[in-house]
């Protein structure tokens, strides 16, 4: 089967490159399908009207059959030589299961599609990310196999590398005569982890939040992407140091509500405690405090507080905390996002339970 990802197809459509007459859009990040549709309208229709653009729904409220879809696709348009764009919105999971009659209707159209019609099958389901992963391996995979042919292109809206995201981001802001720093892009990737695709919905907010200097930097990203400032992360680590479970859980809940991913919190904790471990080693070998601050990139206004913390941090405890976090990091990458959230909630109690052996 012919398959591509969001960034690849978006670039092709921007360049007005040709594409097959049938597209199947799917993915957890289904909102990206609307961006593809905008470009398809521009390239295929030029201007959208009631005569050339149609959305057909397959859901609980409007159960249009595939036979009706293909009948409309094969019926001549209002103007005989006019192009049309028909979008079939599959909005319920049950419509991914096809009976033998439906499969035959689909195969029949795929063998002889109307080349004046661009047919887009747009799978847009309201389900959780982990549930969608399971769906990929079952109903969705079977559905996609039915929609297979020389004139069909499958578009995985979740498929994309962070390098493609960087290029897309720079291009988006360049078109609006705005520059974005490399550190700002890295910050976005750090905050969102493997969910960087979701940032694309927030680009208009980033655009509106840019200053008159027409430049986007790290400080803009912290507040605009996460909805919080970096003090919340500092508060989280301070709550751990105080072994204040109630405060820790409140801050953690606040971070999750505001869209901060568990991977970002775990990564921040790893970096934080690694700095403590490194500083303790350097102090033990009589490195000057100013040099330690420079090596660990600790701002001068918190350096003394940080060094005081390091001096009073038991060596056995930092080793055990790092072991806990590395295990947490590994398990979070294999257990999914909800599992990672649960493990982060348990983390403060595991720290409280550390005793000198």
N, C-alpha and C positions, 0 to 999 in steps of 0.2 A: 504494500500500500504506500502511496505517496503521502509523506507527512512533513510538516514544517512547524516552527514555533512562532510565537507572537512577534518577536523582534525581526526575524527573517522576513516574515510576510509584510510587516509594517514597512520595512525598508523597500521591499519590492513594489509595494503599492505606491509609496512615495515617489519611486522612480517610474511609475506608470508601466511597469513590466507586465506582460500577459500572465494570465492565470487560468486554471480550468473553469468550466461552467458550473461546477458544483463544489461548494465548500462546506465542511463540517467543522464547526467551532465548538470546542469543549475545554473544560478545565475548572479547577476550583476558583481561579481568578477570572470567572466568567464575565465580569464587568469589562474586561479588555476587549471583549467581542464588539462592544459598541464603538470602540475606536477603529476597529477593522471595518465595521459597517459604514462609518463616516467616510472613510477613504474609498470604499467600494461604490458608494453613492456618487462621490465626486468623479471617480474614474469611469464608471459604467453608465451612469445616468446624466452626469453633469449637473442637473438640478432635480430635486425630488418633487414629485407631485402625487395626487391621488390616482393618477392613471398609470404610473410606472413603479411605484413602491408599495409593497403589500407585506403586512405582518400577519401570519397565520399562527394560531396558538393550539398547542396540544397540552391541555391541562384539565382540571376538574370543571372549569367554567365553560370552556370552548373546545370540545373534543373533535377537532377537524381530522378526518381520516386521511391516510396517505393517498387514497384514490382521489379524494377531492383536491388534495394538494397538486397532484400530477395533472389532474384535469385542468386546473387553473393554469398550470405551467405550460401545457400544450395548447390551450385556447389562445387564438390570436389576440393581441392587445387592442386597445382603442384605436391606435394608429398601427396599421398592419406591419410597418417596418420598424416600429419603435422598440427599444430595449426596455426590459423590465427587471426588477430585483424583487424576488420573493424570499422572505425570511420566515422559516418555520421555527417557532419558539417551542422547544420541548421543555416544559417546566415541571413535569412530575416524573419521578423515577420509574413509575410503572410503565410509562410510554417508551422506555428503552427496551422493553421485552416485546419482541415482534412475533406474531404468529406466521404460519407458512404462507397464508394469503398475502399478508403485508410484505413479506420478503419477496414474493414473486412480483408484486406491484412495483417495489423499489427496483428490483433487477431489470424489469421491463423498461422503466424510465431511464435507468443508467445506460442501457444499451443504445438508446436513441433520445438523448436530451434535446430540448429546444435551445438552440444556440443563441437565440435572441433573449433568453431568460437566464439570469444569474440566480441560481438557487442556493440559498444558504440555510443549512440546518444548524440551528443555534441552540446548544444544550445549556440551559441555565437553571440550575437546581439550588434550592435553598437548604443546603446541608453543611455539616461541619467538615473541617479539613480532613480529619482522620477517617470520617465516613466516606469522603470522596476517594480516599486512597483505596479503600476496600471496593468501592464501586468500579474503579478503574480495572481491577483484576477480574471482575465478573460481568455484570450487565453491560457496562460501557464497552468493554473489549469486544463482546459479542455483537453489539449494535454497530460498532465501527466496521467490523468484518463484513456486515451486510452492505454498508455504504462503501464499497470498494470497487474501483474501476479506473480506466485510463483518464476519465474526465472528472475524477474526484480528488480533492486535496483535503487531507485532514490537518486541522490547525490546533495544536496543543497550546492553549493559552498559558499554561504553566511552564512551558519549555523556554528556557532562556538562561544564559550565563551572566554572571555579574559583570564580565567584560562588555557584553552587549548592553547591559543596563547602563554602564558608564557612558558608552557612546550615545545611547538614546537620551540620557539625561542632559549631556552637553549639547546635543542637537536641539532638544526641546527649548533650552534657555537661550541658545545662540539665535534661534529663530525670533526670539523676543528681545534680542539685543542685550542679553544678560549673561555675565560670566559666572561660573560656579567653580569654586576652588576644589582641588583634588582632595584636600582634607575634609571638605563638606561632604563629598561623595563617599569617602571612606567612613565618615561618621554615620551616614544613612545606612550603609551596609552593616556597620557595627550594631546600630540600634535594631534594625529589622532582621538581621541574621539571614536565614534562608527564605524569609518572606519578603524580600526586597521588591517583588513584583507589586505588592499592595501599595507601595509608595506612589505608584503612577496615579492613583486616584487623588493624591494629596498635592500633586504638582500645581494646580491652580492656586491652592492656599500658599504654597511656597512662592509662587510668582507674585501674589498680592502682598506678601510679607517682605519683599525685597526693598531695600532702602533706595534713596535717590541715587546712590552711587552705582546702581545697576550691577551689584555684585553680591553673590550669595556665599556666605562662609559658615564655619562650624557653629557659631553662636546662633545663627538663624535656624539651623537645622534642629538643634536641641529643643528649642521651644516649639517650632512649627510642626515638626514631624511627630515628636513624642507628646506634645501638649504639656510637658513639664520642664523643669530646669534641672540642672545637674545636682542641685542641693538635695534632691530627693534620694539620689544614690548615696550621697554622703550620709544622710540621715539613716539610711538602711544599714550601712556598715557600723555606724555609731551604736545603733540599737543592738547589733550583734555583739559589739565589744562590751556593752553593758549587760548582755544576756537578757535583754528586755524583750521577751517573746511577744507580748501584746503590741508594743510599738512596732516591732519588726513586721508582724503580720499585717498591721494597718497600712504600713508604707508599701509592703509588697502588693497588697490588694489595690492600692492607689495606682501603682505602676502598671499592673495588669489592666485595670479599667481604662487607663490612658493609652493603651496599645503597645506598651513595652513588652517585648517578647522575652520568655524565659531564657532563651539563648543569650540575649544581651545582658541580663542580670547575672547569669552564671559567668559569662566572660568578664564582666566587671569585677565580680568577686575574685576570680582567678588572678586578674591583673593586680587587684588591691593587695591580696595576701602574698602574692609573689614579691611585690614591692617591700612589704614588711620583712619577708624572709631575706631578701637581698640586702636591705638596709641593716638588718641585724648582723649579717655576715660582714659587711663593710665596717660597721662600728667595732666589731670584735677585732678587726685587723687595723684599727685606729685610723680609718679614713676620716678626713675633716668633714664636718657636717655640711658645709657649703658644697663640697664635691659630691656628697651623697645626694643632695637636693638636685644638683645639676644632672647627675647620671640617671636619677629616677624621675626627672622632670616634675619635681614637686615645687609648686609656687612658693615664693619666699614668705607670703603671709600665712601659710599653714605649715611651713617646714618645721618650726620649733615644736608645734603641737604633734606633728607626725613623729618626730624623733623621740619625743617624750613617750609616745605610745609604744614605739619600737623598743625602747629601753626597758619598759615594764612588761613587755609581752613575753610570757614564758616560752623558751625555745621548744620544749616538748609539745606545747599546744599548737604553735604555728605549723609544725610538721604534721600533726594529726588533722588540723583544719584543711591543709592543702590536700592531704589524702582523701578527705571527705569530698572536697570540691571536685577533684579530678574524677572520682568515682561518680559524682553527681553529673558531671559533664558527659561522661561516657554513657551513663544510663539514659540521660535526657535525649541523646542522639539516636537511641534505639527504641525508646518507649513512646515517642510522640509528645506533642505540646502539653496536653492535659496531664500526662504523667510527670512531665518536667515541672509543671506548676505545683503539683502535689509534693514532689521531692524538695522543692525550694521551701515550701511551708514547713517541712520536717527539719530542714537544715539547722534552724536556730536551736531546736531542742537537742539535736545531735551535738552541737557545739557546747550547750549547757552540760551535756553528759560526759564531756572529756575530763578524765581524771589522770593525774600523774601515776604511772605504773611503778 
